[in-house]
């Protein structure tokens, strides 16, 4: 595939494309992410005491309550700052170059990605749920609505942080060093998929989840290459995670802000066809976004 817009997107990374800089940059990004978690723990320690801080950190690992889920989403501030610091300190380029530009085009592409994803997911509500997978109420509507503004900000930050790291930093730097999309698209996608490897939670469905997130990352990389910015990928990611975290979540971890939950164990064999269906829906959404961004001048 030819990606003319990607050439401009990658240009800021070409001055210092050395792999050692990328490797050290990822270590720096990881350190900043970890430091952000420590900062949150420190704040909890001051406000809640040692026992309270330990309680909240344990709750964050499950994210099965509204506040604990918001705290978990807040840790992604560090993930967002990490690649921006690496770009500035190790590659001597503006941190904002990770986003692509200009801002008007990026925001337009974000809106297209989010709206298309929301519309397609809305249409899937017309499809009857499989037997035993009908969503059940999780949070009271008024409680859910009271948390919704902060929850939207949290998901916006979380998805933006992941896009900055994987599509902004890693994809840009690999593309500055290697011409083949097999490397700068596939390698970050593999890393993104493996980052979702949770055998203790997903059981035999673990590799289905890794595959699903890997496919998502490939499609996000393609949208970034087509548009020359992370806007469309971020919009798709944002709407997708809003659906999965704020509206209908899997029963268990990361369900604390969901209005409904799916009463199916993530490790259950019944989840496998649902994951495959989700992959198919994601591919359909990607195709529509790709068509729209090519026809809308930003």
C-alpha positions as CSV (number, residue, x, y, z in Angstrom):
1,X,0.0,0.0,0.0
2,X,1.1,3.6,-0.7
3,X,0.8,6.1,2.2
4,X,1.7,9.6,1.0
5,X,0.3,11.2,4.2
6,X,2.5,8.9,6.3
7,X,5.7,10.4,4.8
8,X,4.8,13.8,6.3
9,X,3.8,12.1,9.6
10,X,7.1,10.4,9.9
11,X,9.3,13.3,8.7
12,X,10.0,14.7,12.2
13,X,11.4,11.3,13.3
14,X,13.8,11.0,10.5
15,X,16.5,13.3,12.0
16,X,17.3,10.8,14.8
17,X,16.0,7.3,13.8
18,X,18.5,5.2,15.6
19,X,17.1,2.1,17.2
20,X,19.0,2.7,20.4
21,X,17.1,6.0,20.9
22,X,13.8,4.2,20.4
23,X,14.8,1.5,22.9
24,X,16.0,4.0,25.5
25,X,12.9,6.1,24.8
26,X,10.6,3.2,25.6
27,X,12.5,2.6,28.9
28,X,12.1,6.3,29.7
29,X,8.4,6.1,28.8
30,X,8.0,3.1,31.0
31,X,9.8,4.8,33.9
32,X,7.5,7.9,33.6
33,X,4.4,5.7,33.5
34,X,5.6,3.9,36.6
35,X,6.4,7.2,38.3
36,X,2.8,8.4,37.6
37,X,1.5,5.3,39.4
38,X,3.8,6.0,42.3
39,X,2.5,9.6,42.4
40,X,-1.1,8.4,42.6
41,X,-0.1,6.0,45.4
42,X,1.6,8.9,47.2
43,X,-1.5,11.0,46.9
44,X,-3.6,8.2,48.2
45,X,-1.1,7.6,51.0
46,X,-1.5,11.3,52.1
47,X,-5.2,11.4,51.8
48,X,-6.2,7.9,53.0
49,X,-3.3,6.6,55.1
50,X,-1.3,3.4,54.5
51,X,-4.2,1.0,54.8
52,X,-6.5,3.2,52.7
53,X,-3.8,3.5,50.0
54,X,-3.3,-0.2,49.9
55,X,-7.1,-0.7,49.7
56,X,-7.4,1.7,46.8
57,X,-4.4,0.2,44.9
58,X,-6.0,-3.3,45.3
59,X,-9.3,-1.9,44.0
60,X,-7.6,-0.3,41.0
61,X,-6.2,-3.7,40.0
62,X,-9.8,-4.9,39.7
63,X,-11.4,-1.6,38.6
64,X,-14.8,-3.0,39.6
65,X,-16.0,0.3,41.2
66,X,-16.5,3.8,39.7
67,X,-13.8,5.5,41.7
68,X,-11.2,2.7,41.4
69,X,-11.8,2.6,37.6
70,X,-11.2,6.4,37.4
71,X,-8.0,6.1,39.4
72,X,-6.8,3.4,37.0
73,X,-7.6,5.5,34.0
74,X,-5.7,8.4,35.6
75,X,-2.5,6.3,35.5
76,X,-2.5,6.7,31.7
77,X,-1.5,10.3,32.2
78,X,2.0,9.0,32.8
79,X,1.8,6.8,29.7
80,X,0.9,9.9,27.6
81,X,3.7,12.0,29.0
82,X,6.3,9.2,28.5
83,X,6.6,9.2,24.7
84,X,6.3,12.9,24.6
85,X,9.3,13.2,26.9
86,X,11.2,10.6,24.8
87,X,10.5,12.5,21.6
88,X,11.7,15.8,23.1
89,X,14.7,14.5,25.1
90,X,16.1,11.7,22.9
91,X,15.0,12.6,19.4
92,X,15.1,16.4,19.8
93,X,11.8,17.0,18.2
94,X,8.5,18.6,19.4
95,X,6.4,16.4,21.5
96,X,3.3,17.5,19.5
97,X,4.9,15.9,16.4
98,X,3.6,12.6,17.8
99,X,0.1,13.6,17.0
100,X,0.5,14.6,13.4
101,X,-1.2,17.7,12.2
102,X,-2.5,20.2,11.6
103,X,-4.9,20.3,14.6
104,X,-8.0,21.0,12.5
105,X,-7.3,17.9,10.4
106,X,-6.5,15.7,13.4
107,X,-9.7,16.8,15.2
108,X,-11.8,16.2,12.1
109,X,-10.4,12.7,11.7
110,X,-11.0,12.0,15.4
111,X,-14.6,13.0,15.0
112,X,-15.0,10.8,12.0
113,X,-13.5,7.8,13.7
114,X,-15.6,8.2,16.9
115,X,-18.9,8.9,15.1
116,X,-18.5,6.0,12.6
117,X,-17.7,3.6,15.4
118,X,-20.6,4.9,17.6
119,X,-23.1,4.6,14.7
120,X,-22.0,1.0,13.8
121,X,-22.0,-0.1,17.4
122,X,-25.5,1.5,17.7
123,X,-26.7,-0.5,14.7
124,X,-25.4,-3.7,16.3
125,X,-27.9,-3.1,19.2
126,X,-30.6,-4.2,16.7
127,X,-29.0,-7.7,16.6
128,X,-30.5,-10.0,19.2
129,X,-28.0,-11.0,21.9
130,X,-26.9,-14.6,22.0
131,X,-28.6,-16.8,24.6
132,X,-27.1,-16.2,28.0
133,X,-25.3,-13.0,26.9
134,X,-28.1,-10.4,27.4
135,X,-26.6,-7.4,29.2
136,X,-27.7,-6.9,32.8
137,X,-27.8,-3.6,34.7
138,X,-24.6,-2.7,36.6
139,X,-24.8,0.9,37.9
140,X,-27.8,2.9,38.8
141,X,-28.5,5.3,36.0
142,X,-28.2,8.4,38.1
143,X,-24.9,7.2,39.7
144,X,-23.6,6.3,36.2
145,X,-24.6,9.7,34.8
146,X,-22.8,11.5,37.7
147,X,-19.5,9.8,36.9
148,X,-19.9,10.0,33.1
149,X,-18.2,13.4,32.5
150,X,-15.0,12.3,34.4
151,X,-15.3,8.8,32.8
152,X,-15.3,10.3,29.3
153,X,-12.2,12.3,30.2
154,X,-10.6,9.2,31.6
155,X,-11.2,7.1,28.5
156,X,-10.1,10.1,26.3
157,X,-6.8,10.2,28.2
158,X,-6.4,6.4,28.2
159,X,-6.9,5.9,24.5
160,X,-4.9,9.0,23.6
161,X,-2.0,7.7,25.7
162,X,-2.0,4.3,23.9
163,X,-2.2,6.0,20.5
164,X,0.6,8.4,21.3
165,X,2.8,5.5,22.4
166,X,2.1,2.9,19.8
167,X,0.9,4.8,16.7
168,X,2.7,8.1,17.5
169,X,6.0,7.2,19.0
170,X,6.8,3.6,18.1
171,X,5.2,3.6,14.6
172,X,6.9,6.9,13.7
173,X,10.3,5.9,14.9
174,X,10.2,2.5,13.2
175,X,9.0,4.0,10.0
176,X,11.8,6.5,10.1
177,X,14.3,3.6,10.3
178,X,12.5,0.9,8.1
179,X,10.6,1.4,4.9
180,X,8.6,-1.8,5.1
181,X,5.1,-1.6,6.6
182,X,5.6,-5.2,7.8
183,X,7.9,-3.7,10.4
184,X,6.3,-0.3,11.3
185,X,2.8,-1.6,11.3
186,X,3.1,-5.2,12.4
187,X,5.7,-4.9,15.2
188,X,3.7,-2.3,17.2
189,X,0.5,-4.3,16.6
190,X,2.2,-7.5,18.0
191,X,3.4,-5.5,21.0
192,X,-0.1,-4.0,21.5
193,X,-1.7,-7.4,21.3
194,X,0.8,-8.9,23.8
195,X,0.2,-6.0,26.2
196,X,-3.4,-7.5,26.5
197,X,-2.1,-11.0,27.4
198,X,-4.0,-11.9,30.6
199,X,-4.3,-15.7,30.9
200,X,-5.3,-15.5,34.6
201,X,-8.4,-13.5,33.5
202,X,-9.1,-14.7,30.0
203,X,-8.2,-18.4,30.3
204,X,-8.5,-20.2,27.0
205,X,-9.7,-17.0,25.4
206,X,-6.4,-15.3,26.0
207,X,-5.1,-15.7,22.5
208,X,-8.4,-14.6,21.0
209,X,-8.1,-11.4,22.9
210,X,-4.4,-11.0,21.8
211,X,-5.5,-11.5,18.2
212,X,-8.4,-9.1,18.5
213,X,-6.3,-6.3,20.0
214,X,-3.5,-7.1,17.5
215,X,-6.0,-6.7,14.6
216,X,-7.3,-3.5,16.1
217,X,-3.7,-2.2,16.3
218,X,-3.0,-3.0,12.7
219,X,-6.2,-1.2,11.6
220,X,-5.3,1.8,13.7
221,X,-1.8,1.8,12.2
222,X,-3.3,1.8,8.7
223,X,-5.7,4.7,9.6
224,X,-2.7,6.7,11.0
225,X,-0.7,6.0,7.8
226,X,-3.7,7.0,5.5
227,X,-4.4,10.2,7.4
228,X,-1.0,11.3,8.5
229,X,-2.1,11.8,12.1
230,X,-3.4,9.7,15.1
231,X,-6.9,11.4,15.0
232,X,-8.9,8.7,13.2
233,X,-7.3,5.9,15.1
234,X,-7.8,7.8,18.4
235,X,-11.4,8.4,17.6
236,X,-12.0,4.8,16.8
237,X,-10.2,3.7,19.9
238,X,-12.1,6.2,22.1
239,X,-15.6,5.2,20.9
240,X,-14.6,1.5,21.1
241,X,-13.4,1.8,24.7
242,X,-16.4,4.0,25.7
243,X,-18.6,1.1,24.5
244,X,-16.6,-1.5,26.3
245,X,-15.9,0.4,29.5
246,X,-18.8,2.8,30.0
247,X,-21.8,1.1,28.4
248,X,-21.5,-2.7,28.3
249,X,-18.4,-4.2,30.0
250,X,-17.5,-7.8,30.5
251,X,-18.4,-9.0,34.0
252,X,-15.3,-8.6,36.2
253,X,-12.3,-6.3,36.1
254,X,-12.8,-2.9,34.4
255,X,-16.5,-3.0,34.8
256,X,-16.7,-0.3,37.5
257,X,-18.0,2.5,35.3
258,X,-20.3,0.4,33.0
259,X,-24.0,1.0,32.8
260,X,-24.5,-2.7,31.9
261,X,-22.3,-5.8,32.2
262,X,-22.2,-8.9,30.0
263,X,-23.0,-11.9,32.3
264,X,-20.4,-14.1,30.7
265,X,-17.1,-15.1,32.3
266,X,-14.2,-13.7,30.2
267,X,-12.7,-17.2,30.3
268,X,-15.9,-19.0,29.2
269,X,-15.9,-20.7,25.9
270,X,-19.0,-18.7,25.1
271,X,-16.8,-15.6,24.8
272,X,-14.8,-16.9,21.8
273,X,-17.5,-16.4,19.2
274,X,-18.3,-13.0,20.7
275,X,-14.7,-12.0,20.3
276,X,-14.6,-13.1,16.7
277,X,-17.8,-11.2,16.0
278,X,-16.2,-8.1,17.6
279,X,-13.2,-8.5,15.2
280,X,-15.5,-8.6,12.2
281,X,-17.4,-5.5,13.4
282,X,-14.1,-3.7,14.0
283,X,-12.9,-4.5,10.5
284,X,-16.2,-3.1,9.1
285,X,-15.8,0.1,11.1
286,X,-12.3,0.5,9.8
287,X,-13.4,0.1,6.2
288,X,-16.1,2.8,6.7
289,X,-13.7,5.2,8.4
290,X,-11.1,4.7,5.7
291,X,-13.7,5.5,3.0
292,X,-15.0,8.6,4.8
293,X,-11.6,10.2,5.6
294,X,-10.6,9.8,2.0
295,X,-13.7,11.8,0.9
296,X,-13.6,14.5,3.6
297,X,-11.2,17.3,3.2
298,X,-9.9,18.6,6.5
